Amino acid sequence: MKRFAVILSFAALVAGTDATEAAIRQSLVPKARPPLVAANKSLPRLLPIFGPPADAVRPRARPAIPGAPVSHRMSFSMAAHAGVATSLMPRPRPGNSAQPIPAASVQTQPRGVTSGPVGAICGDSSIRGRKLSPIPAQVQGCGVADPVEVTEVDGVRLSQPATMDCTTAKALKKWLKDGVKPVVGRKGGGVESLSVASSYSCRTRNSQPGAKISEHGKGKAIDISAVNLNNGLRLTVADDWGTGAKGKMLSQMHKAACGPFGTVLGPKSDQYHQDHFHLDTARYRSGPYCR
């Protein structure tokens, strides 16, 4: 009996060992992984099986930490965005400044509305152009009460319309009739036109800061840079003054202007009149000022 019992115990031990080995072998076999996408019919069929959508794995901006300094990159981006936004905003138009405008900086041409057709003006059939509405003063001392826009005087065309008062227009006619045409005579077929460098302009004398208002700002002045003849010949102050026959003719014209005009300035006067004659109708107690 004892031998039989021992045999049964050994058989049980062997059976237990086999079960244990079977369990160990079973535990070493890898289990099948569950599908990455849940079998949910509500999910889109086109959802990739490789993981969540790309948008889900993008890093999200971290919330700002109170008191933490802003990075230089973020500061630059914010500043650039602010700069673009500001540049796209329309700027207000400049209004009338409360501070007086320096007269030297004003170079405004008249923009008056015409009040008459082109034709004879200033009560003289040989002065042609049209009347303008009054030119208001932008700074103290400027402006013209009865301006005219002259295009032709005594049959001589002006290179550009010149704004002035009638006193100056009549002085220009007298100078042309008595001091320009007789000097030119029949040379080159006679006088065809005058090159106008400037007429009305609200500015100081020679555009110098602190100087008095120029006669140009009162409609009493005109600048002439050349006399043009019918054959195309030109007598220019800049190139011909003081040289040969042309220079002599210009000198005679300059001298003849002294009388019809109260002020006559040319290349001998100063550095500001090297290329034109300045002619204005200002009057002085001592008589015309001509240089």
C-alpha positions as CSV (number, residue, x, y, z in Angstrom):
1,M,0.0,0.0,0.0
2,K,2.7,2.3,0.9
3,R,4.4,1.7,-2.5
4,F,1.1,2.4,-4.3
5,A,0.6,5.7,-2.4
6,V,4.1,6.8,-3.3
7,I,3.4,6.0,-7.0
8,L,0.2,8.1,-6.9
9,S,2.0,11.1,-5.3
10,F,4.7,11.0,-7.9
11,A,2.1,10.9,-10.7
12,A,0.3,13.9,-9.2
13,L,3.6,15.7,-9.0
14,V,4.4,15.0,-12.6
15,A,0.9,16.1,-13.7
16,G,1.2,19.4,-11.8
17,T,4.6,20.1,-13.4
18,D,3.1,19.5,-16.8
19,A,0.2,22.0,-16.1
20,T,2.7,24.5,-14.8
21,E,4.8,24.3,-17.9
22,A,1.7,24.6,-20.1
23,A,0.6,27.7,-18.2
24,I,4.1,29.2,-18.6
25,R,4.2,28.5,-22.3
26,Q,0.7,30.0,-22.7
27,S,1.8,33.2,-20.9
28,L,4.8,33.6,-23.2
29,V,2.6,33.7,-26.4
30,P,2.0,37.4,-27.3
31,K,-1.6,38.5,-27.2
32,A,-3.2,40.2,-30.3
33,R,-3.2,44.0,-29.9
34,P,-6.7,45.7,-30.0
35,P,-7.4,47.8,-33.1
36,L,-6.2,51.4,-32.9
37,V,-9.6,52.7,-34.0
38,A,-12.5,51.7,-32.0
39,A,-15.2,49.9,-33.8
40,N,-17.6,52.7,-33.6
41,K,-20.0,53.1,-36.5
42,S,-20.4,56.9,-35.6
43,L,-16.8,57.6,-36.5
44,P,-16.0,58.6,-40.1
45,R,-14.8,55.7,-42.2
46,L,-12.0,57.8,-43.7
47,L,-10.4,58.3,-40.2
48,P,-6.8,57.2,-40.6
49,I,-5.8,54.0,-38.7
50,F,-2.4,55.5,-37.9
51,G,-3.6,57.6,-35.0
52,P,-5.5,60.8,-34.3
53,P,-5.9,63.5,-36.9
54,A,-2.9,65.8,-37.6
55,D,-4.6,68.8,-36.1
56,A,-4.9,67.0,-32.8
57,V,-1.2,66.6,-32.5
58,R,-0.3,70.2,-33.2
59,P,1.1,72.0,-30.2
60,R,-1.2,74.5,-28.7
61,A,0.0,77.9,-27.4
62,R,0.6,77.8,-23.7
63,P,-1.6,80.1,-21.7
64,A,0.2,83.3,-20.6
65,I,1.6,83.3,-17.2
66,P,0.7,86.5,-15.2
67,G,3.8,88.6,-14.6
68,A,5.9,86.6,-17.1
69,P,7.9,88.6,-19.6
70,V,6.9,88.5,-23.3
71,S,9.4,86.9,-25.5
72,H,11.3,89.0,-28.0
73,R,9.8,87.1,-30.9
74,M,6.3,87.6,-29.7
75,S,7.0,91.3,-29.0
76,F,8.4,91.7,-32.6
77,S,5.3,90.0,-34.0
78,M,2.9,92.1,-32.0
79,A,4.8,95.3,-33.0
80,A,4.8,94.3,-36.7
81,H,1.1,93.6,-36.6
82,A,0.4,96.9,-34.9
83,G,2.6,98.7,-37.4
84,V,0.7,97.2,-40.4
85,A,-2.7,97.9,-38.8
86,T,-1.7,101.5,-38.2
87,S,-0.3,102.0,-41.7
88,L,-3.6,100.8,-43.2
89,M,-5.6,103.4,-41.3
90,P,-6.3,106.6,-43.3
91,R,-4.5,109.7,-41.9
92,P,-6.6,112.8,-41.2
93,R,-6.2,115.6,-43.7
94,P,-4.2,118.5,-42.3
95,G,-6.4,121.4,-41.2
96,N,-5.7,125.0,-40.7
97,S,-3.0,125.3,-38.1
98,A,-3.5,127.7,-35.3
99,Q,0.1,128.7,-35.7
100,P,1.0,131.3,-38.4
101,I,2.7,129.8,-41.5
102,P,6.1,131.3,-42.2
103,A,5.8,133.5,-45.2
104,A,9.0,132.1,-46.7
105,S,7.5,128.6,-47.0
106,V,4.4,129.7,-48.8
107,Q,4.6,129.2,-52.6
108,T,0.9,129.1,-53.4
109,Q,-0.4,129.9,-56.9
110,P,-3.9,131.5,-57.2
111,R,-6.9,129.2,-57.5
112,G,-9.5,131.8,-57.9
113,V,-12.6,131.0,-60.0
114,T,-12.7,132.9,-63.2
115,S,-15.4,135.6,-63.4
116,G,-15.1,136.4,-67.1
117,P,-14.3,134.9,-70.5
118,V,-10.9,135.2,-72.2
119,G,-10.6,138.5,-74.0
120,A,-9.7,142.1,-73.4
121,I,-9.1,143.0,-69.8
122,C,-8.1,146.0,-67.6
123,G,-10.1,148.3,-70.0
124,D,-7.4,147.8,-72.7
125,S,-8.0,145.9,-75.9
126,S,-4.3,145.1,-76.2
127,I,-4.2,143.3,-72.9
128,R,-5.8,139.9,-73.2
129,G,-6.7,137.3,-70.6
130,R,-9.5,137.0,-68.1
131,K,-10.6,138.3,-64.7
132,L,-10.2,136.2,-61.6
133,S,-12.1,136.2,-58.3
134,P,-10.3,137.9,-55.4
135,I,-7.3,136.0,-54.0
136,P,-7.5,135.9,-50.2
137,A,-4.5,136.5,-48.0
138,Q,-3.0,133.3,-46.7
139,V,-0.6,135.3,-44.6
140,Q,-0.6,138.9,-43.7
141,G,0.4,141.0,-46.6
142,C,-0.5,138.6,-49.4
143,G,-3.6,138.5,-51.6
144,V,-5.0,140.4,-54.6
145,A,-8.3,142.3,-54.5
146,D,-8.8,142.4,-58.3
147,P,-6.5,139.9,-60.0
148,V,-6.4,139.2,-63.7
149,E,-4.8,136.3,-65.6
150,V,-2.8,137.8,-68.5
151,T,-2.0,135.6,-71.6
152,E,-1.0,138.3,-74.2
153,V,0.1,141.9,-74.1
154,D,0.4,144.2,-77.1
155,G,0.4,141.2,-79.5
156,V,3.2,139.4,-77.5
157,R,2.3,136.1,-76.0
158,L,3.3,135.1,-72.5
159,S,4.8,131.6,-72.1
160,Q,2.4,130.9,-69.3
161,P,-0.7,132.8,-67.9
162,A,0.6,135.3,-65.4
163,T,-1.5,136.5,-62.5
164,M,-1.2,140.1,-61.4
165,D,-3.2,143.3,-61.0
166,C,-4.2,145.6,-63.8
167,T,-1.6,148.3,-62.8
168,T,1.2,145.7,-63.4
169,A,-0.4,144.5,-66.6
170,K,-0.4,148.0,-68.0
171,A,3.2,148.6,-66.9
172,L,4.1,145.4,-68.8
173,K,2.4,146.7,-71.9
174,K,4.2,150.0,-71.7
175,W,7.6,148.3,-71.3
176,L,6.9,146.0,-74.3
177,K,5.7,148.8,-76.5
178,D,8.4,151.3,-75.6
179,G,11.4,149.3,-74.3
180,V,11.4,145.8,-75.8
181,K,10.0,146.0,-79.4
182,P,12.1,149.1,-80.3
183,V,15.3,147.4,-79.1
184,V,14.5,144.2,-81.1
185,G,13.2,146.0,-84.2
186,R,12.9,143.6,-87.1
187,K,15.6,141.2,-85.9
188,G,14.4,137.6,-86.0
189,G,11.0,138.8,-87.3
190,G,10.3,140.7,-84.2
191,V,9.2,139.8,-80.6
192,E,7.1,136.6,-80.5
193,S,6.7,135.9,-76.7
194,L,8.1,136.5,-73.2
195,S,9.2,133.6,-71.0
196,V,7.5,134.1,-67.6
197,A,9.5,132.7,-64.7
198,S,7.0,133.8,-62.0
199,S,4.0,136.0,-61.3
200,Y,1.7,135.9,-58.2
201,S,3.2,133.9,-55.4
202,C,2.6,134.4,-51.7
203,R,6.2,134.5,-50.3
204,T,8.8,136.7,-48.8
205,R,11.4,138.6,-50.8
206,N,13.7,136.0,-52.4
207,S,12.0,133.4,-50.3
208,Q,14.2,134.3,-47.3
209,P,12.9,133.6,-43.8
210,G,12.0,136.7,-41.9
211,A,12.1,139.0,-44.9
212,K,9.2,141.3,-46.0
213,I,6.4,140.0,-48.2
214,S,7.5,140.1,-51.8
215,E,5.6,142.2,-54.4
216,H,4.8,138.9,-56.0
217,G,2.6,138.1,-53.0
218,K,0.6,141.3,-53.8
219,G,0.1,140.7,-57.5
220,K,2.4,143.6,-58.4
221,A,5.4,141.7,-59.9
222,I,6.4,139.5,-62.8
223,D,9.7,137.8,-63.6
224,I,10.9,137.5,-67.2
225,S,13.7,135.0,-68.0
226,A,13.8,135.4,-71.8
227,V,12.6,137.3,-74.9
228,N,11.7,135.0,-77.8
229,L,11.8,136.1,-81.4
230,N,9.6,134.9,-84.3
231,N,12.5,133.0,-86.0
232,G,13.2,130.9,-82.9
233,L,16.0,133.0,-81.6
234,R,16.0,133.5,-77.8
235,L,17.6,136.2,-75.7
236,T,18.0,134.6,-72.2
237,V,19.1,136.5,-69.1
238,A,20.9,133.4,-67.8
239,D,23.0,132.8,-70.9
240,D,23.2,136.1,-72.8
241,W,23.5,138.8,-70.2
242,G,26.8,140.7,-70.7
243,T,27.7,138.8,-73.9
244,G,27.8,140.2,-77.4
245,A,24.8,141.7,-79.3
246,K,22.3,139.7,-77.3
247,G,23.7,141.0,-74.0
248,K,23.6,144.6,-75.2
249,M,19.9,144.2,-76.2
250,L,19.0,142.8,-72.8
251,S,20.8,145.6,-71.1
252,Q,18.8,148.1,-73.0
253,M,15.6,146.4,-72.2
254,H,16.5,146.3,-68.5
255,K,17.2,150.0,-68.5
256,A,13.9,150.8,-70.4
257,A,11.9,149.0,-67.7
258,C,13.0,151.5,-65.1
259,G,10.1,154.0,-65.1
260,P,7.1,151.8,-66.1
261,F,8.1,149.7,-63.1
262,G,9.1,150.9,-59.7
263,T,11.6,148.1,-59.1
264,V,13.8,146.6,-61.7
265,L,16.3,143.9,-60.7
266,G,18.7,141.9,-62.9
267,P,22.0,140.0,-62.8
268,K,23.9,143.0,-61.4
269,S,21.6,143.4,-58.4
270,D,22.3,140.2,-56.4
271,Q,22.7,136.4,-56.5
272,Y,18.9,135.9,-56.7
273,H,18.4,137.5,-60.1
274,Q,21.1,135.9,-62.2
275,D,18.7,134.3,-64.6
276,H,15.7,136.7,-64.8
277,F,14.5,140.3,-64.6
278,H,12.3,141.1,-61.6
279,L,9.8,143.8,-62.5
280,D,7.3,145.2,-60.0
281,T,5.1,148.3,-59.6
282,A,6.0,149.3,-56.0
283,R,6.5,153.0,-55.7
284,Y,9.1,154.8,-53.6
285,R,9.4,158.5,-52.6
286,S,12.9,158.5,-54.0
287,G,11.8,157.2,-57.4
288,P,12.3,153.9,-59.2
289,Y,14.8,151.4,-57.7
290,C,16.7,149.8,-60.7
291,R,19.8,147.6,-60.4
